[in-house]
Amino acid sequence: MRAYLWLVSPTQKNLLSFKMNYKKIALYSFFLSALFTQPAHAYAGPGVALGAVIVFLTVVFAFLASTFLSLINFIKGLFKQNNDRGVDSKEVSSTESSEGTNSKEINKS
């Protein structure tokens, strides 16, 4: 940033330096306020604990479900790959002719 400050006017330099200082001030004030916070002394009750348990179970369920679905898709891909290897040319020509290609063209090649 400082390498090309000679390209801008003095008022723009002041504005750029203010923006850089503003970012530093905001960052320092955030960390200082995080260090010196006071406790709230508020009663949350059992609702917060129940909500935390539900959120935790939801995250665990989502992780397990995504893992299960990924494994199922992987296994389906393995079976599909094995089925593609075992198909003979007569079955291919009959299925492709039903899709709109001419079976004579397939048999010629």
C-alpha positions in Angstrom: 0.0 0.0 0.0 2.8 2.4 0.9 4.7 1.6 -2.3 2.4 3.6 -4.5 1.3 6.4 -2.2 3.4 8.8 -4.3 0.7 8.5 -7.1 -2.1 10.1 -5.0 -2.6 13.6 -3.8 -1.9 14.7 -0.2 -5.6 14.7 0.7 -6.0 11.1 -0.6 -2.9 10.1 1.4 -4.5 11.4 4.6 -7.7 9.5 3.8 -5.7 6.3 3.1 -3.7 6.6 6.3 -7.0 7.3 8.2 -8.5 4.1 6.8 -5.4 2.1 7.8 -5.4 3.6 11.3 -9.2 3.0 11.6 -8.7 -0.7 10.8 -6.0 -1.0 13.4 -8.0 0.9 16.0 -11.1 -1.3 15.3 -9.0 -4.4 15.6 -7.4 -3.4 18.9 -10.6 -2.3 20.4 -12.3 -5.6 19.5 -9.6 -7.6 21.2 -9.4 -5.4 24.2 -13.2 -5.6 24.7 -13.0 -9.4 24.3 -10.4 -9.6 27.1 -12.2 -7.4 29.6 -15.8 -8.5 29.4 -18.0 -8.7 32.5 -20.3 -11.6 33.1 -24.0 -11.1 32.5 -25.3 -12.9 35.5 -28.5 -13.9 33.6 -30.5 -17.0 34.1 -30.9 -19.0 30.9 -33.0 -21.8 32.3 -33.4 -25.3 30.9 -34.5 -24.1 27.5 -30.9 -23.1 26.5 -29.6 -26.5 27.6 -32.3 -28.3 25.6 -31.6 -26.1 22.6 -27.9 -26.9 22.8 -28.6 -30.6 22.9 -30.9 -30.4 19.9 -28.4 -28.4 17.9 -25.6 -31.0 18.8 -27.8 -33.9 17.8 -28.7 -32.2 14.6 -25.1 -31.7 13.7 -24.2 -35.3 14.5 -27.2 -36.6 12.5 -26.3 -34.4 9.5 -22.7 -35.7 9.6 -23.8 -39.3 9.8 -26.4 -38.9 7.1 -24.0 -37.3 4.7 -21.4 -40.0 5.4 -24.0 -42.7 4.8 -25.2 -41.2 1.5 -21.7 -40.8 0.3 -21.0 -44.5 1.0 -24.2 -45.5 -0.8 -23.3 -43.4 -3.9 -19.8 -44.9 -3.9 -21.1 -48.5 -3.7 -23.7 -47.7 -6.4 -20.8 -46.5 -8.6 -18.9 -49.7 -8.0 -21.9 -51.8 -9.0 -22.6 -49.7 -12.0 -19.0 -49.9 -13.1 -19.1 -53.7 -12.8 -22.4 -53.9 -14.8 -20.9 -51.8 -17.6 -18.1 -54.3 -18.0 -20.4 -57.3 -18.2 -22.8 -56.1 -20.9 -22.4 -57.7 -24.3 -22.7 -55.9 -27.6 -26.2 -57.3 -28.5 -27.7 -55.7 -25.4 -25.9 -52.4 -26.1 -27.3 -52.2 -29.7 -30.8 -53.0 -28.5 -30.8 -50.4 -25.8 -29.2 -47.8 -28.1 -31.7 -48.4 -30.9 -34.5 -47.7 -28.5 -32.9 -44.4 -27.7 -32.9 -43.3 -31.3 -29.7 -44.6 -32.9 -29.7 -47.0 -35.7 -28.7 -50.5 -34.7 -27.1 -51.2 -38.1 -24.7 -48.3 -37.5 -23.6 -49.8 -34.2 -23.1 -53.3 -35.7 -21.0 -51.9 -38.6 -18.5 -50.3 -36.3 
